[in-house]
């Protein structure tokens, strides 16, 4: 069962890169001020310039971790507390429910990572029903968190930082530093390198 869900996660949320497109994965935390600043000041103003050349993938998990519980589930601890754990799983559910629509995913992430946001309004604006996302959070949300942890842990073991930006699934500290300092300029360079 877990492997079937993981395959679904990879296909629907992580998205397989299209030929000729650069893949940019952003590993972040829903309540991290650095994540919010990066998404608002670097991703938001550049997304529409890059969307035809880049497959964006969003993984809201960051420096969270889990411990197994006696009932076979998981108890998550997040760097910025329970509100962040809730925000991470809400975003994971919303992204999963949106599916592979990159424009809707990005609009949702930008909205939800706005410090002045109202999460429920961002959800509605993304074309989702708040009760359905809430049901996901309470039912299969922990499974989505486990999957996010699987893809995040090896990257953050190398970077140690949130947010972390990865190009074409290969973490490189120099590229991360360049992308974090000048996302627009470095992503243009990577796009030219891809085509």
C-alpha positions as CSV (number, residue, x, y, z in Angstrom):
1,X,0.0,0.0,0.0
2,X,2.8,2.5,1.0
3,X,4.6,1.9,-2.3
4,X,1.5,2.5,-4.3
5,X,0.9,5.8,-2.6
6,X,4.6,6.7,-3.0
7,X,4.3,6.1,-6.8
8,X,1.1,8.2,-6.9
9,X,3.0,10.9,-5.0
10,X,5.9,10.9,-7.4
11,X,3.6,11.1,-10.4
12,X,1.1,13.6,-9.1
13,X,3.0,15.9,-6.8
14,X,6.7,15.6,-7.7
15,X,5.9,15.4,-11.4
16,X,8.2,13.9,-13.9
17,X,10.3,16.5,-15.8
18,X,9.3,17.1,-19.4
19,X,12.0,16.7,-22.0
20,X,13.9,19.9,-22.4
21,X,12.6,21.5,-19.2
22,X,14.6,22.3,-16.2
23,X,13.3,20.8,-13.0
24,X,13.4,23.1,-9.9
25,X,12.4,21.7,-6.6
26,X,11.9,24.0,-3.6
27,X,12.1,22.3,-0.2
28,X,10.6,24.7,2.4
29,X,8.6,25.0,5.6
30,X,5.2,26.6,5.8
31,X,6.0,28.9,8.8
32,X,9.7,29.6,8.0
33,X,10.3,33.3,7.4
34,X,13.2,32.6,5.1
35,X,10.9,30.3,3.0
36,X,8.2,32.9,2.9
37,X,10.7,35.6,1.9
38,X,12.2,33.4,-0.9
39,X,8.8,32.5,-2.3
40,X,7.5,36.1,-2.1
41,X,10.6,37.9,-3.3
42,X,12.2,35.5,-5.7
43,X,9.7,32.9,-6.9
44,X,6.6,35.1,-7.2
45,X,8.1,37.8,-9.4
46,X,9.8,35.3,-11.7
47,X,7.4,32.3,-12.0
48,X,5.6,33.5,-15.1
49,X,8.9,34.3,-16.9
50,X,10.1,30.7,-16.2
51,X,6.9,28.5,-16.3
52,X,7.3,27.5,-19.9
53,X,10.9,26.4,-19.3
54,X,10.8,25.0,-15.8
55,X,8.9,22.3,-14.0
56,X,8.5,23.5,-10.4
57,X,8.0,21.1,-7.6
58,X,7.1,22.2,-4.1
59,X,7.9,20.1,-1.0
60,X,6.7,21.7,2.3
61,X,8.5,19.7,5.0
62,X,11.8,21.2,5.8
63,X,13.5,20.3,9.1
64,X,10.5,18.4,10.4
65,X,10.9,14.8,11.7
66,X,8.7,12.0,12.9
67,X,8.6,9.3,15.5
68,X,6.5,6.2,15.1
69,X,3.5,5.8,17.4
70,X,2.0,2.6,18.8
71,X,-0.9,2.7,16.5
72,X,1.4,2.5,13.5
73,X,1.2,6.1,12.4
74,X,3.6,8.9,12.9
75,X,4.0,11.9,15.2
76,X,5.6,14.9,13.5
77,X,7.7,17.6,15.1
78,X,8.4,20.7,13.2
79,X,11.1,23.4,13.5
80,X,8.5,26.1,14.1
81,X,6.1,24.1,16.1
82,X,2.6,22.6,15.6
83,X,1.3,25.4,13.5
84,X,4.0,24.6,10.9
85,X,3.3,20.9,11.0
86,X,-0.3,21.7,10.3
87,X,0.6,24.1,7.5
88,X,3.0,21.6,5.9
89,X,0.4,18.9,5.8
90,X,-2.3,21.3,4.6
91,X,-0.1,22.3,1.7
92,X,0.9,18.7,0.9
93,X,-2.8,17.8,0.8
94,X,-3.7,20.8,-1.3
95,X,-0.8,20.3,-3.8
96,X,-1.8,16.6,-4.0
97,X,-5.4,17.5,-4.7
98,X,-4.5,20.2,-7.3
99,X,-2.5,17.6,-9.2
100,X,-0.1,18.4,-11.9
101,X,-1.4,21.9,-12.7
102,X,1.8,23.9,-12.2
103,X,0.0,27.3,-12.4
104,X,-2.6,26.4,-9.8
105,X,0.1,24.8,-7.5
106,X,2.3,27.8,-7.7
107,X,-0.5,30.3,-7.1
108,X,-1.6,28.3,-4.1
109,X,2.0,28.1,-2.7
110,X,2.5,31.9,-3.3
111,X,-0.8,32.7,-1.6
112,X,-0.3,30.3,1.4
113,X,3.2,31.5,2.0
114,X,2.2,35.2,2.1
115,X,2.6,36.3,5.7
116,X,-0.9,38.0,5.5
117,X,-2.6,35.1,4.0
118,X,-5.9,33.4,5.1
119,X,-5.2,29.8,4.4
120,X,-8.8,28.9,3.7
121,X,-9.1,31.7,1.1
122,X,-5.9,30.5,-0.6
123,X,-7.5,27.0,-0.7
124,X,-10.7,28.3,-2.2
125,X,-8.8,30.4,-4.7
126,X,-7.0,27.2,-5.8
127,X,-10.4,25.7,-6.7
128,X,-10.4,23.4,-3.7
129,X,-13.0,22.8,-1.0
130,X,-11.8,23.5,2.5
131,X,-13.6,20.5,4.1
132,X,-12.0,18.2,1.5
133,X,-8.5,19.4,2.3
134,X,-9.3,19.2,6.0
135,X,-10.4,15.6,5.5
136,X,-7.1,14.8,3.7
137,X,-5.2,16.4,6.6
138,X,-7.0,14.2,9.1
139,X,-6.9,11.0,7.0
140,X,-4.0,10.5,4.6
141,X,-2.0,13.7,5.5
142,X,0.4,11.8,7.6
143,X,1.2,9.5,4.7
144,X,1.9,12.5,2.5
145,X,4.2,13.9,5.3
146,X,6.1,10.6,5.4
147,X,6.6,10.7,1.7
148,X,7.7,14.4,1.9
149,X,10.2,13.4,4.6
150,X,11.6,10.6,2.4
151,X,12.4,13.1,-0.4
152,X,13.5,15.9,1.9
153,X,15.8,14.2,4.4
154,X,18.6,13.3,1.9
155,X,18.6,16.9,0.5
156,X,18.6,18.7,3.8
157,X,21.3,16.3,5.1
158,X,23.5,18.0,2.5
159,X,22.2,21.6,2.6
160,X,21.2,22.0,6.3
161,X,19.1,25.0,5.2
162,X,15.5,25.9,4.5
163,X,14.5,26.7,1.9
164,X,16.7,24.6,-0.3
165,X,16.5,24.9,-4.1
166,X,17.6,21.9,-6.2
167,X,18.0,21.8,-10.0
168,X,17.2,18.5,-11.9
169,X,17.2,16.4,-8.7
170,X,20.9,17.0,-7.9
171,X,21.8,19.0,-4.9
172,X,24.9,21.2,-5.3
173,X,25.9,23.7,-2.5
174,X,27.3,26.2,-5.0
175,X,24.1,26.2,-7.1
176,X,22.0,26.4,-4.0
177,X,23.9,29.5,-2.9
178,X,23.6,31.1,-6.3
179,X,19.9,30.4,-6.6
180,X,19.2,31.6,-3.1
181,X,21.1,34.9,-3.7
182,X,19.8,35.5,-7.3
183,X,17.0,33.0,-8.2
184,X,16.2,34.9,-11.4
185,X,19.7,35.2,-12.8
186,X,20.9,31.7,-11.8
187,X,17.7,30.0,-13.1
188,X,18.1,31.8,-16.4
189,X,21.6,30.4,-16.6
190,X,20.4,26.9,-15.8
191,X,17.6,27.1,-18.4
192,X,20.2,28.1,-21.1
193,X,22.3,25.2,-19.9
194,X,19.4,22.8,-20.3
195,X,18.3,23.7,-23.9
